[in-house]
């Protein structure tokens, strides 16, 4: 029986605190037989989170340790508060790209200030999520329409490709929108470093084959380890291949990020966009697992889990986190029985951060670019666009408008454009309700108006 199911079977929660911290409730009924399954799932999950943390940190234009800190501190807290037993908290490509693309102008080229602003954004996301929990705004996750999310993710996938392909080819990348990045890539193709392209291409092929033949296996971890070994054996740095660089060993100093009061106001739109994306994604994951395994998802409780984990991440020098679809599927596929698997994964990352992070310095950037490209390939869903085209042309063009918005106006404005389009669609549907007329014959003695029964949905 699942942890979610046992909570439904209980006649009442034993205390007020167990309503706020669900782990206090389901831990009471934890079965020893579940421990091994949760531990194995945690080890498998950690093998996925480590490359994801490194890759998404590069998308956010942050040092690699920021991604490890985000997965570590988020994982240590999320399992206590979440209502879904399979959902995994992690860095995500969409939020990472959004963070990296939005903070450059505010940071003004100062890397330490950039890291502080990213951590401050996570703190603000926590505040917004906590307020949403207090006012029980669980229905907000239904605000952004599915067609807008499909278009936004497709746009993010294209933008991401424009940032990672130069790294794969060993070309110096630009820092701009999709069109500027793509133009820079095409005009500098003649500068391709063949060694970088070869090592990145081999990694890309290995990852794609792993996706096909070794589903739910930590292929990315083996590719990362292989890349580190190849770097030493083949002397890749001497051949012009860029490496990840030094990764500090140990934990960061915990505390609020050192940013000015005026910065908090500038970060608010970004934080709201990150919260909106994170809330929608986390709720979608929870609903998927609830439909599959039964139980009950409390969307408001997920807000509290997002608030607690993002606060821990912000104090721990990370950047905003949310539920991750691919990582959650790995967690479920590895046999997780309760959210404790997430705590085990965080514990393994803690060991890596404390004792082994220095080994990551030799990781080739083209290998990391290949990991990122394959990890987010699922964002561009051609099948979803085809479905919209066949089912509802209006929704299809809304998705295309979201793609164009992301590519033309940037990620942050793209989110806002998507939210506005969702609001317009909501108003449009509300103003044009479905009306059905009964075609029954008029009843004698009853007025025609009374016979014209209307059913409005």
Secondary structure, 3 states (H helix, E strand, C coil): CCHHHHHHHCCCCCCHHHHHCCHHHHHHHCCHHHHHHHHHHHHHHHHHHHHHHHHHHHHCCCCHHHHHHHHHHHHHHHHHHCCCCCCCEECCHHHHHHHHHHHHHHHCCCHHHHHHHHHHHHHHHHHHHHHHHHCCCHHHHHCCCHHHHHHHHHHHHHHHHHHHHHHHHCCCCCCCCHHHHHHHHHHCHHHCCHHHHHHHHHHHHHHHHHHHHCCCCCHHHHHHHHHHHHHHHHCHHHHCCCECCCCCCCCCCCCCCCCCHHHHHHHHHHHHHHHHHHHHHHHHHHHHHHHHHCCCCCHHHHHHHHHHHHHHHHHCCCCCCEECHHHHHHHHHCCCCCCHHHHHHHHHHHHHHHHHHHHHHHCEHHHHHHHHHHHCHHHCCHHHHHHHHHHCHHHHHHHHHHHHHHHHHCHHHHHHHHHHHHHHHHHHHHHCCCEEECCCCCCCCCCHHHHCCEEEC
